[in-house]
């Protein structure tokens, strides 16, 4: 936001607040309908603002028939009822602006969170690629076909590590993931076996063992 825009916003808030203050004074019967209140110059001194700011504030009240501006005479009170209407509309507008400000803050906070999430994802990908390159703890997978001799057998009885040098860390069955399955977990057709080990040495061993058995 530029300096000019900031100053405009300050002036805007100031003349609206002055209009609201005068509307309250009318609603509280400090001024009777038909009576005259002080001119712009006097009001400018009272509120310590420029006559132009007073003019803009009075223009708001005049547009809602709260007052009537009489050139070289003063400001005549037209309607207490309209003064109340002005107050109510201003309060409603103010609530909307407050909500808009909160929404803006939430959007900015969401963008910060999204940025942090993306940074974390990038970090995870970078670490995964690094681990993959050195051949450790990068998870590999193999899907069991109907011909696999280990179908129907339990993890504990096939001695997977002894024959392959790999460690089973999970079983994906129909989209449901079983992490760290125990020795009594039984293999089924279409299970996806997740395992870790030295990529260079174990891939062929795992494939041969799952397809041919001992």
N, C-alpha and C positions, 0 to 999 in steps of 0.2 A: 504494500500500500504506500502511495506517495505521500509526501508531507502535505500537499494540497488536499488530498483525499482525507487525510487524518483531520486537518483543520475543518474541512467541510462537515465531517461527522460530528465534531465537537459543537459547531455552530448549530447543526441540525438538532442535536440533543438538547442544546440550551434553549432554543426558541420553542421547542415542543414542551419543555419543562415549564417555561414561563407561561405558555398558553394553558397548561394544565393547572398551574398554581392560580391563575386568574379564574379559571373555570370553577375551581374549588371555592374560591372566595365568593363567587356569584351563587353557587349552590348552597353555601353556608349563610346566605342572606347578609353578607357584608355589603352587598350592593343590591339595591332594589331594581326591579324591571323599570326601564324608562329613565333611570338615573345616568349621569355621566361620570366616567372615571377619567383619571388624568391622561394627558396626551402622551405621545411617544417619547418625547424628550424627558419628561418627568419620570416615566416608567423606566427609561434607559438608565437614569441615575439611580433609581431604586434597586434595580437588578444588576447594576454595574455592567451593562452591556451596551452595544451600539444601538442607535435608533433603528437601524436596518434589522437587527435581530428582533426588536420589539415589533416592527412592522410585519415580519414574517410570522411571528407568533399570533398577532392579532388577525392576520389573514386566515389562519387556520380556524379561529373562532368565528370569524365572519362567514366563512364558507359553510359552517354548520348553523348559521343564524343564532349564534350565542350573543354576538355583539354586532353593532353597526358602526362603521368608522365614518365619522363626519369630518370632512376636510376643514381644518382651521377651527374646529369646535371641540372635538374630543372623541371619546369612544362611548357610545350609548349601549346600555344593557338591554337586550331584546328578550331573552328567554332563559329562565332558571331551568326549565325542563330540558332545553337543548344543551345547557351547561352540563347537566347530569349525563345526557346522551354522549357528549364529547368525552367525559371522564370514562364512561364505560367502554367506549370504542378504543380509547387510548390504552386502557388496561388490557383489553383483549389483544390489541396489536402488540403490546409489550410482552404478553405471554407467548405469543407466536415467535417473536424475535428471540426470546430466551430459549425456547425449544429449538429454534433453528441453530442458535449458538451451541447448544448441547450436541445436536446432531453433527455439526461441523467438527466439534472436538472428538466425538466418537469416530467419525470417518478418519480423522488424522491419526487417532490412536490405532485404528484398524490397519492403516497403511504402515505404521511403524511395526506392528506385529507381523504383518505380511512380509515386510522386509527382513525381519529377524528370522522368520520361518525359512525364507528363501536362502538366507545365509547359512542356516543350520543344515538345510538340504544339500547345499553345495559342499559343505564341510563333510557331511556323511558320504557323499558320492566320491569326494576326493580321497577320503580314508579308505573306502571300499576298493577303489581302483588301486591304491597303493598296496593294500593287503593282497589283492588278487595278483599283482605283479610279483610279489615275493613268495606266492604259493602257500599261504597259511590262512586258516579260518574263513576262507571265502567259501560260502555254501554252494555245493553242487547238487544236482538232482537227477534222478533217474526214475522213469515210469515203468511199473511192472506190467508185463503183458500176460495173457492167459497161459503162455507156455513156461513162465518162470517157475523153476523147481522150488523156490522158497515160499510160494503162495500157500497159505494154510499153516505155515510154520511160525514159531515164536522167535522173537529177536534173540532171546537167550540161548536157543538151541542151535542157531546157525553159525555162531561164533564169527560174526561179520568182521570184526577188527582183525582177528587172527588171519583171515583169508585175504583181506584187502588192504589193511593198514589204515582204513578210514573209520570214522566214528559217525554213527547215525545221530543226528540232532533233532530230527523231526519226521513226521509222516503226514503228508497232505492227502486226505481221503475225501474226495468229492467236495473240495473247497473248505473242509474243516481241518484245521492244523492241529496235530498232536505234537507238542514240543517235548523233547527229552522223553520219548516213549520208554516204558520199562521193559524188562526182559520177557514179560508175559504178553506183550503186544503182538498180535498175530497179523501177518501180512495178508493182503487181499488184492485181487485183480484191480488194476488201474491205480493202485497206491503210488504216490510219488514220494520216493525216498530222498530225504534231504541229508547230505553228509558233508563232512569236512575232512581235509587232509592235504597232503602235498599234491597239488594239481597234476604235476608232471608225472608222478609215479603211480597214482591210484586210479585214475579215470578208467583205463583199460581193465584193471583188475576188478573194479566194481562191476563194470559192464559184463565181463566174462563170468564172474561169480553169480550175478543175479540171473543171467540167462542159462548158465550151464550147471551151476551148483558146484559141489565138491569135485 
